[in-house]
Amino acid sequence: MMNIIIKDRGKWLTTVATALDVPVIEGQNTIEFNNEIGEGSLFYKVIEEGIIIRSINFNLKQDVSFKEEPRKKSTSLIIDFSFQGYPKGTVFLEQPQLTIEQGKQVLMYTDNSTIIGRFNKQVPRSFMSIEVKFEWLKRNFKDFFESYPEFNEGLYSGRVHLSTLPYGLSHQESLEQLMFKEYAPEIIKPVYKGLVLIIVSDILIQFISNTDQQRKHSFSLETQKELDELDAYIRLNLDKEISVEDLCKKIGYSKTKLHGLFKDYFKYSMYDYIKHMRLKKSQSLLITTELPIAEIAIRVGYQSIPHFTNLFKKEIGTTPTEYRKGYNRDIFH
């Protein structure tokens, strides 16, 4: 299997083209290829400061894995459209418990996420991504952020953000114009910007219309910051014993008050959230390291290996060993 690792999303076109053995000319936005690896096209263009569009359409002659590594500090929101759906095995390392569906959908995620996908030969795929900088969003959707200030706080919290949204026919026409319609050079930037504004507007409306997402961003900025800090504390101490009493003392809330806030914000009780995060970290360690399972169990707070194995199988549906074998380990190196 060919492995393509994108360490810098700003060099996406060059990285993918080089891996596919396609020559790249400086300043080139569109690349078409037809060689022993496969056939298709790549597109990458900065429309204006704050908007980047990229697309890839291909039919490969061999299996290929893609891995996009995260930026250290989140600065952008990426809206990713899959025209034929995502292949089985697509994962976000920061959210490995989530199953990315193979049907058509829209993924919205922050650029501090790591996404991995494996594409089988002879299966046509087509994707388009729109990357918008947070500052561009705030500048062009000022009224939206004034109406939903908690959404703005959520973007800057540093917490990896991932949402799946329905893929609607309303997106199709605008996306097809971005991908396939040719415009005169002197009008291409305003036309592309207008199309991006339409698409992003529709996505934001869908996002705030979603009851779960709306609830998550309905907290005051102060409360959201406190809960994010508590979340960071949990993540940093998964190898230690974490009690509900410790969390209450740290944030200065009563058990009853914190329990209600915590469950509304994270959709888990405190106990279940700690367990959830431990399993989530163990999944990432299983597929990104060679650590023995006993060591992984200890790193996520379980001293009993049988207990960890039984809990993992109960919650994930497979043993840690089987889970690790289910991934092509080479794509992480």
Secondary structure per residue as TSV (DSSP state, phi and psi in degrees):
chain	resnum	aa	ss	phi	psi
A	1	M	-	360.0	133.8
A	2	M	E	-79.6	136.8
A	3	N	E	-114.4	126.1
A	4	I	E	-115.7	116.5
A	5	I	E	-112.0	120.5
A	6	I	E	-102.8	103.1
A	7	K	S	-84.6	-24.1
A	8	D	-	-133.1	110.3
A	9	R	G	-62.3	-23.4
A	10	G	G	-68.7	-18.2
A	11	K	G	-110.9	27.5
A	12	W	H	-57.2	-49.3
A	13	L	H	-61.8	-48.0
A	14	T	H	-63.3	-42.7
A	15	T	H	-63.6	-48.1
A	16	V	H	-68.3	-43.6
A	17	A	H	-62.2	-43.3
A	18	T	H	-61.9	-43.0
A	19	A	H	-64.1	-33.9
A	20	L	T	-87.0	8.5
A	21	D	T	60.3	45.6
A	22	V	-	-117.3	126.3
A	23	P	-	-65.9	142.6
A	24	V	-	-120.0	128.0
A	25	I	-	-98.9	133.7
A	26	E	T	-54.9	131.5
A	27	G	T	88.7	-5.8
A	28	Q	-	-74.7	133.7
A	29	N	-	-100.9	-32.7
A	30	T	E	-120.5	133.8
A	31	I	E	-130.3	129.9
A	32	E	E	-112.9	143.7
A	33	F	E	-142.3	151.4
A	34	N	E	-155.9	97.3
A	35	N	S	-143.7	-162.3
A	36	E	S	-70.3	-15.4
A	37	I	S	-85.2	-34.7
A	38	G	E	160.8	-166.0
A	39	E	E	-138.6	151.6
A	40	G	E	162.3	-159.9
A	41	S	E	-146.0	152.0
A	42	L	E	-127.1	143.1
A	43	F	E	-140.2	133.8
A	44	Y	E	-148.2	122.8
A	45	K	E	-149.4	135.4
A	46	V	E	-88.8	110.3
A	47	I	E	-72.1	-47.3
A	48	E	E	-157.6	175.2
A	49	E	T	-60.2	116.0
A	50	G	T	109.2	-9.3
A	51	I	E	-128.9	123.3
A	52	I	E	-127.6	132.5
A	53	I	E	-117.4	136.8
A	54	R	E	-143.7	148.9
A	55	S	E	-147.1	155.7
A	56	I	E	-143.7	129.7
A	57	N	E	-129.1	127.0
A	58	F	E	-156.4	158.4
A	59	N	E	-135.0	106.6
A	60	L	E	-91.6	153.1
A	61	K	S	-99.9	-0.7
A	62	Q	S	-149.5	159.7
A	63	D	-	-69.4	137.9
A	64	V	E	-135.0	137.6
A	65	S	E	-111.1	141.2
A	66	F	E	-116.2	138.6
A	67	K	E	-135.6	124.0
A	68	E	E	-109.1	118.5
A	69	E	-	-83.8	156.8
A	70	P	-	-81.5	155.8
A	71	R	-	-80.1	147.6
A	72	K	S	-63.3	-38.9
A	73	K	S	-122.8	128.7
A	74	S	-	-72.1	127.2
A	75	T	-	-129.7	-9.6
A	76	S	E	-136.7	157.5
A	77	L	E	-110.4	130.8
A	78	I	E	-112.0	127.5
A	79	I	E	-111.2	115.3
A	80	D	E	-115.1	120.8
A	81	F	E	-106.6	128.4
A	82	S	E	-109.3	119.0
A	83	F	S	-81.1	-26.3
A	84	Q	S	-115.7	6.4
A	85	G	-	92.6	165.8
A	86	Y	-	-90.2	141.9
A	87	P	-	-68.2	152.6
A	88	K	T	-59.1	133.5
A	89	G	T	103.1	-2.7
A	90	T	-	-71.9	129.4
A	91	V	E	-139.4	154.8
A	92	F	E	-105.3	121.2
A	93	L	T	-60.9	-33.9
A	94	E	T	-74.6	-15.5
A	95	Q	S	-136.1	58.7
A	96	P	T	-67.4	-16.5
A	97	Q	T	-78.2	-13.0
A	98	L	S	-85.5	136.6
A	99	T	-	-97.9	119.7
A	100	I	-	-82.2	120.7
A	101	E	-	-70.1	153.7
A	102	Q	S	-84.4	-15.0
A	103	G	S	-77.5	171.2
A	104	K	S	-62.1	133.3
A	105	Q	E	-162.7	170.1
A	106	V	E	-114.6	128.8
A	107	L	E	-103.6	132.5
A	108	M	E	-121.0	120.8
A	109	Y	E	-147.8	157.6
A	110	T	E	-86.5	157.0
A	111	D	T	-79.4	9.8
A	112	N	T	-96.0	23.6
A	113	S	-	-103.3	152.1
A	114	T	-	-112.6	117.0
A	115	I	E	-113.0	137.8
A	116	I	E	-130.1	130.7
A	117	G	E	-138.0	144.9
A	118	R	E	-120.1	125.7
A	119	F	E	-113.7	125.9
A	120	N	-	-82.6	149.9
A	121	K	T	-65.4	153.0
A	122	Q	T	63.0	24.2
A	123	V	-	-123.3	104.1
A	124	P	-	-60.8	138.2
A	125	R	E	-137.1	148.6
A	126	S	E	-145.7	126.6
A	127	F	E	-133.6	150.5
A	128	M	E	-136.0	136.2
A	129	S	E	-122.3	137.3
A	130	I	E	-115.9	117.9
A	131	E	E	-105.3	123.7
A	132	V	E	-123.2	131.3
A	133	K	E	-71.2	147.0
A	134	F	H	-55.8	-41.5
A	135	E	H	-64.7	-35.8
A	136	W	H	-64.9	-42.7
A	137	L	H	-59.7	-47.1
A	138	K	H	-64.5	-35.3
A	139	R	H	-73.8	-39.2
A	140	N	H	-93.0	-14.7
A	141	F	-	-127.0	47.2
A	142	K	H	-55.8	-47.0
A	143	D	H	-63.7	-37.6
A	144	F	H	-61.9	-47.1
A	145	F	H	-71.7	-26.6
A	146	E	H	-70.6	-32.4
A	147	S	H	-79.4	-29.3
A	148	Y	-	-128.4	67.4
A	149	P	H	-62.5	-27.1
A	150	E	H	-68.1	-29.1
A	151	F	H	-64.6	-40.9
A	152	N	H	-61.4	-44.8
A	153	E	H	-62.3	-37.3
A	154	G	H	-63.0	-38.2
A	155	L	H	-64.5	-36.1
A	156	Y	T	-93.4	4.8
A	157	S	T	-70.4	-21.4
A	158	G	-	88.5	-8.7
A	159	R	-	-77.1	133.5
A	160	V	-	-60.5	130.3
A	161	H	-	-111.5	131.7
A	162	L	E	-145.0	126.3
A	163	S	E	-134.9	145.5
A	164	T	E	-112.5	135.7
A	165	L	E	-128.5	156.5
A	166	P	E	-64.0	145.7
A	167	Y	-	-93.7	113.6
A	168	G	-	-107.5	158.6
A	169	L	H	-63.4	-22.9
A	170	S	H	-63.2	-27.8
A	171	H	H	-76.2	-32.5
A	172	Q	H	-57.8	-47.9
A	173	E	H	-63.1	-46.2
A	174	S	H	-64.5	-40.6
A	175	L	H	-66.0	-41.0
A	176	E	H	-63.6	-37.4
A	177	Q	H	-64.6	-39.2
A	178	L	H	-65.3	-39.4
A	179	M	H	-84.6	-38.0
A	180	F	H	-119.2	-24.7
A	181	K	-	-83.5	136.9
A	182	E	-	-97.6	139.4
A	183	Y	-	-126.1	155.6
A	184	A	-	-62.5	142.6
A	185	P	T	-54.0	-34.8
A	186	E	T	-74.3	-13.8
A	187	I	T	-118.4	-1.0
A	188	I	H	-63.6	-39.3
A	189	K	H	-64.8	-50.8
A	190	P	H	-64.2	-34.6
A	191	V	H	-65.7	-47.3
A	192	Y	H	-62.8	-42.2
A	193	K	H	-62.0	-41.8
A	194	G	H	-61.1	-42.0
A	195	L	H	-65.4	-41.0
A	196	V	H	-63.5	-41.9
A	197	L	H	-60.1	-40.9
A	198	I	H	-63.8	-46.9
A	199	I	H	-65.6	-47.5
A	200	V	H	-63.6	-38.9
A	201	S	H	-58.7	-45.4
A	202	D	H	-63.6	-40.5
A	203	I	H	-65.3	-43.0
A	204	L	H	-63.5	-39.5
A	205	I	H	-63.6	-43.7
A	206	Q	H	-61.2	-41.5
A	207	F	H	-62.5	-49.5
A	208	I	H	-75.0	-17.1
A	209	S	H	-79.9	-17.0
A	210	N	S	-75.6	122.0
A	211	T	H	-58.7	-43.8
A	212	D	H	-64.9	-44.7
A	213	Q	H	-66.9	-40.5
A	214	Q	H	-62.3	-39.8
A	215	R	H	-63.7	-39.1
A	216	K	H	-64.6	-31.5
A	217	H	T	-105.1	21.0
A	218	S	-	-98.8	0.4
A	219	F	S	-81.2	157.8
A	220	S	-	-65.2	156.8
A	221	L	H	-59.4	-38.7
A	222	E	H	-64.8	-45.4
A	223	T	H	-66.2	-41.3
A	224	Q	H	-62.5	-40.7
A	225	K	H	-64.9	-42.2
A	226	E	H	-62.0	-43.4
A	227	L	H	-71.0	-34.7
A	228	D	H	-64.4	-39.6
A	229	E	H	-66.7	-37.2
A	230	L	H	-66.0	-39.2
A	231	D	H	-61.1	-44.3
A	232	A	H	-62.4	-39.1
A	233	Y	H	-62.4	-43.2
A	234	I	H	-61.7	-46.8
A	235	R	H	-61.1	-35.3
A	236	L	H	-80.3	-13.0
A	237	N	T	-124.4	28.3
A	238	L	T	-66.1	-20.8
A	239	D	T	-84.2	-4.2
A	240	K	S	-111.5	168.3
A	241	E	-	-75.1	126.8
A	242	I	-	-121.6	116.7
A	243	S	-	-103.6	156.9
A	244	V	H	-60.4	-36.7
A	245	E	H	-62.4	-39.7
A	246	D	H	-61.3	-43.2
A	247	L	H	-65.4	-39.8
A	248	C	H	-63.9	-42.6
A	249	K	H	-65.2	-39.6
A	250	K	H	-64.4	-39.0
A	251	I	H	-95.2	-14.5
A	252	G	T	79.3	25.8
A	253	Y	-	-111.9	156.8
A	254	S	-	-71.1	161.6
A	255	K	H	-61.3	-40.1
A	256	T	H	-65.9	-45.0
A	257	K	H	-66.4	-45.8
A	258	L	H	-67.5	-36.9
A	259	H	H	-58.4	-46.0
A	260	G	H	-65.9	-46.8
A	261	L	H	-63.4	-44.6
A	262	F	H	-61.3	-45.1
A	263	K	H	-68.6	-37.0
A	264	D	H	-66.4	-38.7
A	265	Y	H	-78.4	-47.2
A	266	F	H	-100.4	-9.5
A	267	K	S	65.0	23.7
A	268	Y	S	-139.0	153.1
A	269	S	-	-70.8	164.7
A	270	M	H	-60.2	-43.5
A	271	Y	H	-61.8	-47.0
A	272	D	H	-67.4	-31.8
A	273	Y	H	-68.5	-41.9
A	274	I	H	-61.4	-44.4
A	275	K	H	-62.2	-43.6
A	276	H	H	-59.6	-44.6
A	277	M	H	-69.5	-34.7
A	278	R	H	-64.9	-43.7
A	279	L	H	-66.8	-38.7
A	280	K	H	-61.3	-44.8
A	281	K	H	-66.5	-39.1
A	282	S	H	-64.1	-36.0
A	283	Q	H	-62.2	-45.3
A	284	S	H	-62.7	-42.7
A	285	L	H	-65.1	-36.1
A	286	L	H	-64.9	-36.7
A	287	I	H	-99.8	-4.8
A	288	T	H	-119.2	-5.3
A	289	T	-	-135.2	169.3
A	290	E	-	-102.4	12.7
A	291	L	-	-58.5	141.0
A	292	P	-	-60.6	150.6
A	293	I	H	-61.3	-34.6
A	294	A	H	-61.0	-41.3
A	295	E	H	-67.8	-39.4
A	296	I	H	-62.8	-42.0
A	297	A	H	-57.5	-44.7
A	298	I	H	-65.2	-40.2
A	299	R	H	-65.9	-20.8
A	300	V	T	-109.5	17.5
A	301	G	T	93.7	14.6
A	302	Y	-	-116.0	114.5
A	303	Q	S	-82.2	-25.2
A	304	S	-	-93.7	115.6
A	305	I	H	-66.3	-44.7
A	306	P	H	-59.4	-39.8
A	307	H	H	-62.6	-44.7
A	308	F	H	-61.6	-45.8
A	309	T	H	-63.0	-44.1
A	310	N	H	-65.6	-41.1
A	311	L	H	-65.9	-42.9
A	312	F	H	-59.5	-46.7
A	313	K	H	-65.4	-38.4
A	314	K	H	-64.5	-42.7
A	315	E	H	-85.8	-36.8
A	316	I	H	-97.6	-25.0
A	317	G	S	96.5	3.3
A	318	T	S	-154.1	160.4
A	319	T	-	-74.7	161.2
A	320	P	H	-56.3	-40.4
A	321	T	H	-63.6	-45.2
A	322	E	H	-66.2	-37.0
A	323	Y	H	-62.9	-44.7
A	324	R	H	-63.7	-41.5
A	325	K	H	-66.9	-21.4
A	326	G	T	-73.6	-6.5
A	327	Y	S	-114.2	145.5
A	328	N	-	-77.3	103.4
A	329	R	G	-63.5	-25.8
A	330	D	G	-61.7	-24.3
A	331	I	G	-72.6	-8.3
A	332	F	G	-98.5	5.2
A	333	H	-	-116.0	360.0
